[in-house]
Amino acid sequence: MASSWILTCTWVLPLVSALALMAFPANATSGVKRFSLFANALNLVLIAWLCYLFFRNPPQAVAGSTQPILAFATDVAWFRDWGIRYHVGVDAISMSLMLLAGIVVFCGTLASWNIESRAKEFFVLLQVLAAGVFGSFIAFDLFAFFVFNELTLIPTYLLIGMFGSGRKEFAAMKLNLMLMGGSALILLGILGMYLESGKHTFDIVELSQVRFEQGFQMWAFPAVFLGFGILGNMFPFHIWSPDGHASAPTAISMFLAGVHMKLGSYGCLRIAMYLMPEGARAWMDVFLVLATAGVVWGAIVAVRQKDLKYLNAYSSVSHCGLVFLGLAALNATALRGAVMQMLAHGFITSAVFCLIGMIYARTHTRLIPEMSGLMTRMPFLSVSFIIAGFAALGLPGLAGFAAELNVFLGGFAAGSPLAVVCTALAVLSIIVTAIYVLRATNAILHGPPNAAAAQVTDATWLERVPLLLLLACIILMGLFPGRIAGLVDQALIPILNNLNR
């Protein structure tokens, strides 16, 4: 029982912290930063403790069952007359994503330590954003899930519009319009399931036992999947992402790419595919093609980028496409790969955006042609950039390799000629990924230092903490993927049983 309260605290604590930060004087910048760092560190400790308890004795799914076995669950009536409940809990998938989110929020706080102007507003909004994502990952009631998801939209808009750079107002508006469009599709599907079920409930576990009519699933599934796909950076609905990342401050770029987009692919799996399996089987060839197009197109466009943030943004389009490719293959190996790719990409892209922010703070440019010879001036940041870059291209021993391998094996195992062709194209895209990663790395790190690199210094100890933590996660996940894969397999059993019934 105590652990279930700790799970609730993971989203309540950021909200309480936001309220507490609002009481700070406007000029108490140092105090705001320390309090925010303490709150996010405490939340990370709570999540790490729950992970320890969970992974020490993980719940075992019942063979043949379509109901998830949740740890640390709380299920109480919220709006009884409408069938809305406060039902929260975790399985291996949501627990792993909670840990990812906790680490990225903590690292993003440290990466924002140099913010001086309107620091109170920045950290208040960051805490609200974190609360929405934490709540979404643990919610097993569709209404609660939707509310938590919507809670992330306003702070995202304000954080980019107020603290971003470049065309920040345009980027913030474009991002929010796209995500609100996705939310409208999600809400349409959620209300449809609520009315169609005949059970007067939004509870995901109860709805998983309902056999929705095929005609209903044929329109509701693509609506929900597309809604979450927009959030998850799915091609061709990714157009909010490059401008949003390029204009966002470092911590928000880390959060958007590392965590927030995972909420989209998580929703596709947990809600659209799990609750509407016939729709998934009927529509997945379409989404398989879109996923492959995203993998290939994102990599090709990334080659042409001269701005490091845009390069990483289009790289994210490609790597998020691998998540959707795994989901679309509809088998155990591919779904395992999709979940592992969510985690791997979360750690990798957060580390890269963190590094880009630190490099920009020193060189005052993100343009690749304007930088060279950084290795001699800042070896720690340079080596970190190399590790993160090689993880992005799937080097064995780092997080991306095991995830991509499972996606590719699952894609080939899907059996259909279309799946084989799409998977082969995705495998070949690795060559393009290697081109843009190695070219950017070679251009900015090697050669004689130019004017941008002349006076730069290496990372401070405070800056090294988030990078070391993210790189440690990338390396550990790459060296020991089996434990994660085994736990994910248990969490996927109910979803696969529903898909195959």
C-alpha positions, 0 to 999 in steps of 0.5 A: 500500500505504501508503494502505491502512494509513492507511485502517486507522489511521482506526479503529485510532487512536481505539482506541489513543487510548482506551487511552492516555486510560485511563492519564491521571490522573483529575484530568488534565482539561486533558490529556485534552481536549488529547490527545483533540483532538490524536488526532481532529485527526490522524485528520481529517488522515489522512482528508482526505489519503485524500480528496485521493488518492481524489478526485484519481484516483477509481476508475472503475466498469466499465460493466455490472459488479456489483463495486465498485472499491475504493480503499486496499483490504486483504483478508486472512484473519481467521478462515479456517475461518469465511470471515471476512476483514479486507476494507476499502476505500472507494468515493466513498460510504464515503469521503465518509461517512468525511470527514463522520464525521471532521469531526463527531468533531473538532467534537464534541470542541471542543463538549465542551470545557466538560466537567469532571466525569469528562472522562476517561471521556467522551473514552474512550467518544467515541473508542471510539464513533468507532472503531466508526463508522469501521470500519463505513464501510470494512468490506466483510466482513459479519462485520467490519461487524457487529462494528464496528457493535456496538462503537458500542452500549455507548459510546452507552448509557454516554455518554447514561446518564452524561453526559446530562440529563433522563430520561437513564437511560430515554433510554439504555435505550430507545435501546439496546433499539431498536438491539439489536433492529435488530442482531438483525434484521441478524444474522439476515439476515447469517447467512442470506446466509452459509448460503444463498450456499454460498460459506462467506464473509461478503465483500460483493464475493463475495456480490454475485455470488450470486443468492439465491433469491427466497423467501430474499430475501422474508424476509431483505431486510425483516429487514436493511432494517428492522434498518438502518432502525431505526438510520437513524431510519426511521418508525415505528421512530424512537421512540428518536431524540427522547428520545435526542437530548434527553437526550444531551450536545451532542457525542453528539447531533451524532454520533448525528444527524450520523453514527451514523444515516447508518450505518443508511441506508448499511447499507440501501444497501450490504448490503440493496439491493445484495446482495438486489435482488429483495427490494428490488424486491418490498418497496420500495412498502412502504418508500416509504410508510413513508419518506413518512410519516416525511417528513410526520409528522416535519415536522408534529410538529416544528411543535408542539415548544417544546424546540429539541432535540426540534424538531431531533430530529423534523426529523431524522426528516423529513429522514432520511425523504427518504434512505429515499424516495430509496432506495425510488425505485430509480433513479440520480437518487434514489439519488444524492439519497439519498447526498447527503442523508446528507451534507447532513443530517449536516453540517446537523443536527450544526451545529444541535445544536452551536448548541443546546448553545452556546445552552443553555450561555448561557441555561440553557434550550432552550425557545423561549418562554423566549428572545428577542432573542438576535441583539443579544447574540450575533450570530455564533451567531445568524447561524450558526443562521440559515444552518443553519436555512435549509440545513435547509429546502432553500435554494438554494446550501446543502447541502440543496437539491441533495440534496433536488432529486435525491431529488424528481426521482428520485421522480417519475422512478420512474414508478409512481403511488404514487411520484409521490403520495409524492414530491408529499407529500414536496415539500409537506412543505417548507412545513411545514419552513419554518414550524417553522424560521422560527418558531423562528428568529424567536422566539429571535433577534428581539424585545427580549431577555428575562431568559434573554438579558440576560447572554449572550455570543457564541461564543468563538474556540474555539467558533467553530472547529467552527461555521465548519468545519460551515458551510463544509461546508454552503456548499461542498456547496451551491455545488459539488454537481456534483463530489460527484454525479459521484463518487457516480454512479460508486460507484452503478453496481455497485449499480444494475447489481445492482438491474437484473439 
